[in-house]
Amino acid sequence: MEELIVALTVFVLAVFVGFEVIAKVPPLLHTPLMSGANAISGITLVGALVAAGAQATLLTTVLGFLAVAFATVNVVGGFLVTHRMLSMFRRKH
């Protein structure tokens, strides 16, 4: 039970710090920040593949599969948004 409380405390603090950091980012830096977030999501995808591939129990396999699906959606969506944002800065011919 004590480990759960510690994990929840770390999670809540990470959410709070993440929100505070992201809220203070100027609009000019949103595109590079999105690219960095895509890289982190790619690492998450690799971890999810490892978790799904381990097949320790049915629960871990199902959760790993869901993590792969969500991380894939996150990576693809992030790259699409970044591509669209960067296309706004291209010169029109």
WOLIN-V616051 format. One record per pair of residues at least 4 apart in sequence whose C-alpha atoms are under 8 Angstrom apart, sorted by the first residue. I is the first residue (numbers start at 0). J is the second residue. D is the distance in Angstrom with one decimal. If there is no record, write none. Layout:
BEGIN
I_J_D / I_J_D
END
This chain:
BEGIN
0_4_6.5 / 1_5_6.3 / 2_6_6.1 / 3_7_6.1 / 4_8_6.1 / 5_9_6.2 / 6_10_6.1 / 7_11_6.1 / 8_12_6.2 / 9_13_6.0 / 10_14_6.2 / 11_15_6.2 / 12_16_6.1 / 13_17_5.8 / 14_18_6.1 / 15_19_6.2 / 16_20_6.1 / 17_21_6.1 / 18_22_5.9 / 19_23_6.5 / 20_24_6.8 / 24_28_6.5 / 24_29_7.1 / 25_29_7.0 / 28_32_6.1 / 29_33_6.0 / 30_34_6.4 / 30_81_6.1 / 30_84_6.9 / 30_85_7.5 / 31_35_6.3 / 32_36_6.2 / 33_37_6.2 / 33_77_6.8 / 33_81_6.6 / 34_38_6.4 / 34_77_7.6 / 34_78_7.5 / 34_81_6.9 / 35_39_6.4 / 36_40_6.1 / 36_77_7.9 / 37_41_6.1 / 37_73_7.7 / 37_74_5.5 / 37_77_6.0 / 37_78_7.0 / 38_42_6.5 / 39_43_6.3 / 40_44_6.1 / 40_70_6.2 / 40_73_6.9 / 40_74_5.9 / 41_45_6.5 / 41_70_7.5 / 41_74_6.5 / 42_46_6.4 / 43_47_6.1 / 43_70_6.6 / 44_48_6.2 / 44_66_7.4 / 44_67_5.7 / 44_70_5.3 / 44_71_6.7 / 45_49_6.3 / 46_50_6.2 / 47_51_6.1 / 47_63_5.3 / 47_64_7.3 / 47_66_5.5 / 47_67_5.2 / 47_70_7.9 / 48_52_5.9 / 48_63_6.7 / 48_64_7.5 / 48_67_6.1 / 49_53_6.1 / 49_63_7.9 / 50_54_7.3 / 50_59_6.9 / 50_60_6.9 / 50_63_5.1 / 51_59_6.7 / 51_60_4.6 / 51_61_7.1 / 51_62_7.2 / 51_63_4.0 / 51_64_5.5 / 51_67_7.8 / 52_60_7.1 / 52_63_7.8 / 53_60_7.4 / 54_59_6.6 / 54_60_5.2 / 55_59_6.4 / 55_60_7.1 / 56_60_6.3 / 57_61_6.1 / 58_62_6.0 / 59_63_5.8 / 60_64_6.1 / 61_65_6.2 / 62_66_6.1 / 63_67_6.2 / 64_68_6.3 / 65_69_6.1 / 66_70_5.9 / 67_71_6.0 / 68_72_6.3 / 69_73_6.1 / 70_74_6.1 / 71_75_6.1 / 72_76_5.8 / 73_77_5.9 / 74_78_6.2 / 75_79_6.2 / 76_80_6.2 / 77_81_6.1 / 78_82_6.0 / 79_83_6.2 / 80_84_6.1 / 81_85_6.1 / 82_86_6.1 / 83_87_6.7 / 84_88_7.5 / 85_89_7.1
END
